[in-house]
Amino acid sequence: MKIMVKRNYITAKGRLHGPGDVLDLADQEAKRFLTSGQAEQVATPKPAAVKKKVEKAAPTLPDPAPEALKRKK
């Protein structure tokens, strides 16, 4: 769960974090900070659906050699 520190300093993941820091913590640890009022939950944006454009490739043929064009039968 992502949280943002609102007030005071908190220790999480072995580091000291201050107001404005955004952390991704385990739910149980995050709830502890939420209930104490030291942090607020940050909404995680859902990734937008990625639309891949698929183009049909036209078969390409090699360019004819100039000698083939000049040849007369």
Backbone as a chain_set.jsonl record, in Angstrom:
{"seq": "MKIMVKRNYITAKGRLHGPGDVLDLADQEAKRFLTSGQAEQVATPKPAAVKKKVEKAAPTLPDPAPEALKRKK", "coords": {"N": [[0.859, -1.16, 0.0], [0.56, 2.202, -0.791], [1.667, 5.05, 0.902], [1.681, 8.462, 2.126], [3.736, 10.466, 4.045], [2.429, 12.579, 6.483], [2.86, 14.107, 8.819], [5.373, 14.641, 11.322], [8.221, 12.441, 11.753], [8.872, 9.233, 10.461], [9.974, 5.855, 10.914], [10.732, 3.491, 8.616], [11.377, 0.543, 6.845], [14.004, 0.575, 7.628], [14.902, 3.18, 7.401], [14.73, 6.757, 7.847], [11.93, 8.75, 7.368], [10.368, 11.72, 6.21], [7.844, 14.396, 6.292], [5.85, 14.446, 3.353], [7.167, 12.456, 1.993], [6.751, 9.582, -0.037], [5.837, 6.277, 0.402], [6.031, 2.768, -0.238], [4.605, 0.339, 1.387], [4.135, -2.703, 3.328], [0.82, -3.904, 3.904], [0.021, -4.175, 6.643], [1.963, -2.709, 8.057], [1.607, -0.206, 6.89], [-1.02, 0.411, 7.668], [-0.667, 0.842, 10.361], [0.602, 3.341, 10.468], [-1.371, 4.851, 9.27], [-3.541, 4.699, 11.061], [-2.467, 5.991, 13.261], [-2.389, 8.528, 12.347], [-0.239, 9.689, 11.162], [0.258, 9.416, 8.511], [-1.145, 9.374, 5.17], [-3.206, 7.612, 2.864], [-2.15, 7.015, -0.433], [-3.556, 7.216, -3.565], [-3.108, 4.762, -5.94], [-2.477, 5.087, -9.275], [-4.196, 3.406, -11.869], [-2.717, 1.519, -14.444], [-2.984, 2.679, -17.745], [-4.807, 1.183, -20.37], [-2.947, -0.342, -22.784], [-2.835, 0.17, -26.126], [-1.948, -1.514, -28.895], [-0.909, -0.8, -32.087], [-1.43, -2.627, -34.849], [-0.037, -3.195, -37.822], [-0.691, -4.361, -41.047], [1.701, -5.929, -42.822], [2.821, -5.361, -46.031], [3.849, -7.654, -48.477], [7.154, -7.447, -49.488], [9.112, -7.162, -52.372], [12.325, -7.828, -53.714], [14.2, -5.206, -55.267], [14.443, -5.164, -58.788], [17.408, -6.078, -60.489], [19.417, -3.771, -62.361], [20.507, -4.902, -64.67], [18.732, -6.895, -65.371], [16.559, -5.487, -66.274], [17.525, -4.277, -68.561], [18.041, -6.336, -70.283], [17.261, -7.885, -73.319], [15.027, -10.0, -75.003]], "CA": [[0.0, 0.0, 0.0], [1.343, 3.43, -0.843], [1.255, 6.092, 1.838], [2.498, 9.669, 2.137], [3.914, 10.948, 5.41], [1.803, 13.891, 6.66], [3.482, 14.874, 9.901], [6.424, 13.965, 12.087], [9.118, 11.56, 11.019], [8.618, 7.82, 10.75], [11.031, 4.939, 10.511], [10.198, 2.343, 7.881], [12.371, -0.098, 5.981], [15.342, 0.903, 8.104], [15.263, 4.56, 7.059], [13.912, 7.808, 8.422], [11.168, 9.435, 6.332], [9.719, 12.925, 6.71], [6.618, 14.822, 5.625], [5.892, 14.531, 1.895], [7.752, 11.243, 1.406], [5.789, 8.549, -0.437], [6.415, 4.961, 0.66], [5.246, 1.585, -0.592], [4.814, -0.547, 2.528], [3.21, -3.822, 3.519], [-0.472, -3.402, 4.389], [-0.023, -4.108, 8.098], [2.81, -1.6, 8.479], [0.983, 1.025, 6.423], [-2.201, 0.673, 8.492], [-0.202, 1.356, 11.645], [0.836, 4.769, 10.302], [-2.642, 5.481, 8.937], [-4.361, 4.815, 12.269], [-1.854, 6.967, 14.172], [-2.572, 9.843, 11.756], [1.036, 10.204, 10.668], [0.332, 9.27, 7.055], [-2.415, 9.205, 4.461], [-3.085, 6.689, 1.745], [-2.02, 7.616, -1.753], [-4.221, 6.394, -4.58], [-2.201, 4.328, -6.992], [-3.181, 5.139, -10.561], [-4.197, 2.167, -12.638], [-2.084, 1.743, -15.74], [-3.919, 2.783, -18.866], [-4.732, 0.056, -21.295], [-2.044, -0.049, -23.89], [-3.342, -0.323, -27.397], [-0.875, -1.661, -29.872], [-1.383, -0.704, -33.447], [-0.857, -3.695, -35.656], [-0.153, -2.89, -39.246], [-0.441, -5.503, -41.913], [2.866, -5.651, -43.657], [2.693, -5.8, -47.415], [5.061, -8.377, -48.849], [8.053, -6.645, -50.321], [9.96, -7.921, -53.28], [13.578, -7.112, -53.946], [14.249, -4.396, -56.486], [15.125, -5.903, -59.851], [18.735, -5.569, -60.833], [19.366, -3.008, -63.62], [20.839, -5.784, -65.789], [17.526, -7.642, -65.743], [15.685, -4.582, -67.001], [18.137, -3.941, -69.843], [18.132, -7.513, -71.095], [16.221, -8.056, -74.324], [14.892, -11.386, -75.416]], "C": [[0.911, 1.23, 0.0], [0.76, 4.449, 0.127], [2.175, 7.297, 1.683], [2.545, 10.169, 3.574], [3.346, 12.358, 5.504], [2.542, 14.725, 7.702], [4.474, 13.992, 10.641], [7.341, 13.175, 11.16], [8.796, 10.137, 11.416], [9.808, 7.001, 10.271], [10.369, 3.736, 9.859], [11.283, 1.838, 6.948], [13.788, 0.329, 6.345], [15.805, 2.309, 7.789], [14.298, 5.528, 7.722], [13.25, 8.584, 7.286], [10.422, 10.605, 6.94], [8.479, 13.273, 5.926], [6.814, 14.974, 4.116], [6.486, 13.303, 1.23], [6.649, 10.223, 1.104], [6.487, 7.204, -0.316], [5.472, 3.87, 0.188], [5.551, 0.54, 0.466], [3.836, -1.714, 2.504], [1.939, -3.269, 4.165], [-0.492, -3.213, 5.899], [0.796, -2.921, 8.619], [2.195, -0.257, 8.071], [-0.222, 1.397, 7.283], [-1.816, 1.24, 9.852], [0.01, 2.871, 11.565], [-0.46, 5.518, 9.971], [-3.49, 5.697, 10.186], [-3.782, 5.817, 13.256], [-1.978, 8.389, 13.629], [-1.293, 10.46, 11.218], [1.134, 10.17, 9.155], [-1.071, 9.19, 6.48], [-2.174, 8.325, 3.245], [-3.044, 7.448, 0.43], [-2.671, 6.676, -2.757], [-3.212, 6.031, -5.653], [-2.961, 4.334, -8.307], [-3.085, 3.805, -11.284], [-3.547, 2.428, -13.991], [-3.122, 1.753, -16.851], [-3.736, 1.584, -19.786], [-3.882, 0.463, -22.493], [-2.614, -0.678, -25.149], [-2.189, -0.355, -28.381], [-1.479, -1.627, -31.268], [-0.662, -1.767, -34.263], [-1.107, -3.352, -37.115], [0.122, -4.156, -40.04], [0.685, -5.138, -42.855], [2.621, -6.206, -45.057], [3.975, -6.533, -47.784], [5.908, -7.517, -49.789], [8.923, -7.558, -51.156], [11.245, -7.142, -53.489], [13.502, -6.321, -55.246], [14.98, -5.184, -57.572], [16.47, -5.244, -60.189], [18.65, -4.821, -62.166], [19.673, -3.882, -64.845], [19.595, -6.53, -66.263], [16.581, -6.777, -66.552], [16.215, -4.311, -68.407], [18.164, -5.137, -70.81], [16.97, -7.612, -72.085], [16.171, -9.521, -74.734], [14.826, -11.516, -76.889]], "O": [[1.911, 1.273, 0.716], [-0.448, 4.68, 0.176], [3.293, 7.183, 1.181], [1.514, 10.28, 4.236], [3.714, 13.234, 4.722], [2.814, 15.906, 7.486], [4.41, 12.764, 10.585], [7.229, 13.247, 9.936], [8.483, 9.864, 12.575], [10.54, 7.392, 9.361], [9.552, 3.051, 10.474], [12.013, 2.621, 6.339], [14.66, 0.432, 5.482], [16.996, 2.602, 7.9], [13.19, 5.156, 8.107], [13.923, 9.024, 6.354], [9.901, 10.507, 8.051], [8.092, 12.552, 5.007], [7.802, 15.548, 3.658], [6.329, 13.121, 0.023], [5.73, 10.034, 1.901], [7.577, 7.004, -0.85], [4.253, 4.038, 0.214], [6.617, -0.075, 0.454], [2.852, -1.713, 1.765], [1.989, -2.275, 4.891], [-0.976, -2.191, 6.385], [0.358, -2.213, 9.526], [2.259, 0.713, 8.827], [-0.422, 2.571, 7.594], [-2.56, 2.032, 10.43], [-0.359, 3.6, 12.485], [-0.625, 6.678, 10.348], [-4.092, 6.758, 10.352], [-4.531, 6.434, 14.014], [-1.709, 9.352, 14.347], [-1.276, 11.637, 10.857], [2.0, 10.825, 8.574], [-2.049, 8.97, 7.196], [-1.082, 8.302, 2.678], [-3.802, 8.393, 0.211], [-2.369, 5.483, -2.791], [-2.541, 6.902, -6.206], [-3.981, 3.658, -8.439], [-2.035, 3.163, -11.307], [-3.805, 3.458, -14.615], [-4.028, 0.92, -16.877], [-2.635, 1.057, -19.941], [-4.107, 1.501, -23.116], [-2.841, -1.886, -25.222], [-1.549, 0.661, -28.653], [-2.435, -2.34, -31.572], [0.567, -1.786, -34.344], [-2.248, -3.238, -37.563], [1.044, -4.914, -39.74], [0.613, -4.152, -43.589], [2.26, -7.37, -45.229], [5.068, -6.083, -47.441], [5.407, -6.944, -50.757], [9.401, -8.593, -50.691], [11.239, -5.912, -53.443], [12.827, -6.718, -56.196], [16.014, -5.799, -57.309], [16.615, -4.022, -60.168], [17.866, -5.218, -63.028], [19.155, -3.629, -65.933], [19.441, -6.764, -67.461], [15.875, -7.28, -67.425], [15.433, -4.135, -69.341], [18.297, -4.954, -72.02], [15.814, -7.436, -71.701], [17.204, -10.187, -74.794], [14.711, -12.627, -77.406]]}, "num_chains": 1, "name": "protein.A"}
